[in-house]
Amino acid sequence: MDLVTVSGIELPSETRGLLAPPRKWGSTSILSIAIGQEVAVTPVQLVTMVSAIANGGVYLPPHILLQSSDALKGEQHMGADPFHPESSVPATLPDGAHRVISEHTSEEMRQMMAGVVTEGTARLRS
């Protein structure tokens, strides 16, 4: 197994994920990988991947921005803001940021992910 690189987040002891290079895949690897087998990633790596899709295909290195404290709990200004990749990705990207997939592929992935929630197996059923 090859190691998937660490994200570089400012947390101690981040582990590497595992993914064999395609040249080492077996005859059933493509099927196994499609259902989440033969792959191991950390939660930070998973969120970073989804963030790159949401960011229009641009990888932005993850960072710890706030320390949780009782004083911050319940603060309205700390809520989530909607993200619009066509206008929200800054013109000057931070160190380590780079394009990992095209904008077109990113848009298609976002549409597929939204479709699972609105039309597919993840929709709310009463």
C-alpha positions in Angstrom: 0.0 0.0 0.0 1.2 3.5 -0.8 0.6 6.2 1.8 -1.7 9.2 1.1 0.0 12.3 2.2 -1.0 14.1 5.4 -2.9 17.3 5.1 -0.4 19.4 7.2 -3.1 20.7 9.6 -1.8 22.1 12.8 -2.7 19.0 14.9 -0.2 16.5 16.4 0.1 13.0 15.1 -1.9 13.1 11.9 -1.6 9.7 10.2 -1.3 9.0 6.6 -4.1 7.3 4.6 -3.6 4.2 2.5 -4.3 3.8 -1.2 -2.5 1.4 -3.6 -1.3 3.0 -6.9 -3.4 1.7 -9.9 -0.5 -0.4 -11.2 -0.8 -2.5 -8.0 -4.6 -2.9 -8.1 -5.9 -6.4 -8.4 -8.7 -7.6 -10.7 -11.4 -6.6 -8.2 -9.8 -3.4 -6.9 -11.9 -1.0 -9.0 -15.1 -2.6 -7.6 -13.7 -2.6 -4.0 -12.5 1.0 -4.1 -15.9 2.1 -5.4 -17.6 0.9 -2.2 -14.9 2.2 0.1 -12.7 -0.8 0.5 -8.9 -0.9 -0.1 -8.9 2.8 0.9 -8.1 4.4 4.3 -8.3 8.1 4.9 -8.5 10.2 8.0 -11.6 12.5 8.7 -9.4 15.6 8.0 -8.3 14.1 4.6 -11.9 13.3 3.7 -13.1 16.8 4.6 -10.2 18.3 2.7 -11.2 16.3 -0.4 -14.8 17.4 -0.2 -13.7 21.0 0.4 -11.6 20.9 -2.8 -14.7 19.9 -4.7 -16.7 22.7 -3.1 -13.9 25.2 -3.8 -14.2 24.8 -7.5 -11.4 22.2 -7.7 -8.9 24.2 -5.7 -7.1 22.5 -2.8 -6.8 24.9 0.1 -4.6 23.5 3.0 -6.7 23.0 6.1 -6.0 25.1 9.2 -7.3 25.4 12.7 -8.8 28.9 12.9 -10.5 29.0 16.3 -10.1 27.4 19.7 -13.4 26.2 21.1 -14.4 27.9 24.3 -17.6 28.5 26.3 -17.3 32.2 25.4 -17.8 31.3 21.6 -20.7 29.0 22.1 -24.0 30.5 20.9 -22.3 33.4 19.1 -24.5 34.2 16.0 -21.6 35.7 14.0 -19.8 32.4 14.2 -22.4 30.7 12.0 -21.7 29.2 8.5 -21.9 31.3 5.4 -22.9 30.0 2.0 -20.0 29.4 -0.3 -20.0 30.3 -4.0 -16.8 29.0 -5.7 -17.3 31.3 -8.7 -16.8 34.4 -6.5 -15.6 33.2 -3.1 -12.2 31.7 -3.9 -9.7 34.5 -3.3 -7.6 35.7 -6.2 -4.4 35.3 -4.2 -4.4 31.8 -2.7 -2.5 30.8 0.4 0.8 28.8 0.4 0.1 25.2 -0.6 -3.1 25.9 -2.5 -3.3 24.5 -6.0 -5.8 23.2 -8.5 -6.5 19.4 -8.1 -9.4 19.0 -10.5 -10.9 21.2 -13.2 -13.8 23.6 -12.5 -16.0 21.6 -14.8 -15.3 18.4 -12.9 -15.8 20.1 -9.6 -19.2 21.4 -10.8 -20.3 18.0 -12.0 -19.2 16.4 -8.7 -21.2 19.1 -6.7 -24.3 18.4 -8.9 -24.0 14.6 -8.2 -23.6 15.1 -4.5 -26.6 17.4 -4.4 -28.6 14.9 -6.5 -28.0 12.2 -3.9 -29.6 14.4 -1.3 -32.5 15.8 -3.4 -33.4 12.8 -5.5 -31.4 9.8 -4.4 -30.8 7.6 -1.4 -29.9 10.4 1.0 -33.2 12.3 0.7 -35.4 12.6 3.8 -38.3 10.2 3.7 -41.3 10.5 5.9 
